[in-house]
Amino acid sequence: MGATYQKNHYGPTPVEFTKIIEQMIGNQEIERVPSAFFQYPQTKYLPLRQPDLSLLTANEIQLIDDVLNRLGEMNAKQISDYSHHDVPWMTTEDGQIIPYEAAFYRTAPYSVREYQDETE
């Protein structure tokens, strides 16, 4: 999505999150819905229209499905803990921007890239 991510206490956070959300609300693409999770206030963002999946390649859709299948049942605490064991998180100082290039240095549980055998 072209966002810049910063290392914060709970996990990588897009610096432009508020700007992106406000733009999507202004374009009537999503709505902000206040709610609660047990005793904690929570905000949900719900779509107001169907996504245009024709903008995504088959590989991108497969990647999204794979991530949802692997992580979709995790709660916020589990996702936070999971992100804290990823190389880009571990190699960035608190409050700093996570370098885009760090995404290429992943351990097996976090890597989704498939490499072809060089003999093929």
C-alpha positions as CSV (number, residue, x, y, z in Angstrom):
1,M,0.0,0.0,0.0
2,G,3.0,2.2,-0.1
3,A,3.0,3.1,3.6
4,T,6.1,3.7,5.7
5,Y,6.2,1.4,8.8
6,Q,7.5,2.5,12.2
7,K,8.5,0.2,15.1
8,N,6.2,0.9,18.0
9,H,5.4,-0.9,21.2
10,Y,2.7,-3.2,19.8
11,G,4.2,-3.9,16.4
12,P,5.0,-2.3,13.0
13,T,2.6,0.6,12.4
14,P,2.0,2.5,9.2
15,V,3.0,6.1,9.7
16,E,0.3,7.2,7.2
17,F,-2.5,5.1,8.8
18,T,-4.6,8.1,10.0
19,K,-4.2,9.9,6.6
20,I,-5.1,6.7,4.7
21,I,-8.1,6.0,6.9
22,E,-9.5,9.5,6.7
23,Q,-9.1,9.5,2.9
24,M,-11.0,6.2,2.7
25,I,-13.7,7.5,5.0
26,G,-14.0,10.7,2.9
27,N,-14.2,8.6,-0.3
28,Q,-17.0,6.5,1.4
29,E,-14.9,3.3,1.0
30,I,-15.0,2.4,4.7
31,E,-16.8,3.5,7.9
32,R,-15.4,3.8,11.4
33,V,-17.4,1.7,13.9
34,P,-16.6,2.1,17.7
35,S,-16.9,-1.1,19.6
36,A,-15.4,-2.9,22.6
37,F,-13.3,-6.0,23.2
38,F,-14.1,-7.2,26.7
39,Q,-13.5,-4.0,28.7
40,Y,-11.2,-2.4,26.1
41,P,-12.4,0.2,23.5
42,Q,-11.9,-0.8,20.0
43,T,-12.4,0.7,16.6
44,K,-13.3,-1.4,13.6
45,Y,-13.2,-0.2,10.0
46,L,-15.9,-1.8,7.8
47,P,-16.0,-1.7,4.0
48,L,-18.8,0.2,2.3
49,R,-18.2,-1.4,-1.1
50,Q,-16.9,-4.6,-2.6
51,P,-13.2,-4.6,-3.4
52,D,-12.1,-4.6,-7.1
53,L,-10.1,-7.8,-7.1
54,S,-9.3,-7.4,-10.8
55,L,-6.5,-5.0,-9.6
56,L,-4.7,-7.9,-8.0
57,T,-2.8,-10.7,-9.6
58,A,-3.6,-14.4,-8.9
59,N,-0.3,-14.6,-7.0
60,E,-1.3,-11.6,-4.8
61,I,-4.7,-13.1,-4.1
62,Q,-3.0,-16.4,-3.2
63,L,-0.6,-14.6,-0.8
64,I,-3.4,-12.8,0.9
65,D,-5.3,-16.1,1.3
66,D,-2.2,-17.8,2.7
67,V,-1.6,-15.1,5.3
68,L,-5.3,-15.1,6.3
69,N,-5.1,-18.9,6.7
70,R,-2.0,-18.8,8.8
71,L,-2.7,-15.7,11.0
72,G,-6.4,-15.1,10.7
73,E,-7.3,-16.8,14.0
74,M,-4.7,-14.8,16.0
75,N,-5.9,-12.1,18.4
76,A,-4.1,-8.7,18.7
77,K,-1.7,-9.9,21.4
78,Q,-0.7,-12.9,19.4
79,I,-0.1,-10.8,16.2
80,S,2.0,-8.4,18.3
81,D,4.1,-11.2,19.7
82,Y,4.4,-12.8,16.3
83,S,5.7,-9.5,14.8
84,H,8.3,-9.1,17.5
85,H,10.1,-12.2,16.3
86,D,10.5,-11.1,12.7
87,V,13.9,-9.8,11.5
88,P,12.7,-6.3,10.4
89,W,11.3,-5.7,13.8
90,M,14.3,-7.1,15.7
91,T,16.8,-5.1,13.7
92,T,15.0,-1.7,14.0
93,E,15.4,0.6,17.0
94,D,12.2,1.7,18.9
95,G,10.4,4.5,17.2
96,Q,12.4,4.3,14.0
97,I,11.2,3.6,10.5
98,I,11.6,0.0,9.5
99,P,13.7,-0.1,6.3
100,Y,11.8,-1.5,3.3
101,E,14.8,-3.6,2.5
102,A,14.5,-5.4,5.8
103,A,11.6,-7.4,4.3
104,F,14.1,-9.4,2.3
105,Y,15.9,-10.7,5.4
106,R,13.4,-13.1,7.0
107,T,13.6,-16.3,8.9
108,A,11.6,-19.3,7.6
109,P,8.4,-18.8,9.7
110,Y,8.1,-15.2,8.2
111,S,9.3,-15.7,4.7
112,V,6.7,-16.3,1.9
113,R,9.0,-16.0,-1.0
114,E,9.6,-19.1,-3.0
115,Y,12.9,-19.5,-4.8
116,Q,13.3,-21.6,-7.9
117,D,16.0,-24.2,-8.0
118,E,19.0,-22.8,-9.9
119,T,19.2,-26.0,-12.0
120,E,15.8,-25.4,-13.5
